[in-house]
Amino acid sequence: MLSNLRHFHAADGSGYRFIADQVLVIDAFNPQVASRLVRAFNRRNKLEPGRRALMTAELQRLLAAKLSKDVYEIVAKNLDA
């Protein structure tokens, strides 16, 4: 899915922010694609605490937005896990 994991897991959280921004844009016109893209956050619990916190912040930002049912379900499940 993501071919550049080094930048996705950037220490400053910019990769997570970029993907979350793209999910918000894409969700407006193609919820199915956005729901596949948001699955990049599925491994949040396997990360070290600093990156996990950055990823959690982006998931919470997504949750606060108006999301399609498809994306909302994945984001909410990731935050509950």
Secondary structure, 3 states (H helix, E strand, C coil): CCCCHHHHCCCCCHHHHHHHHHHHHHHCCCHHHHHHHHHHHCCHHHCCHHHHHHHHHHHHHHHHCCCCHHHHHHHHHHHHC
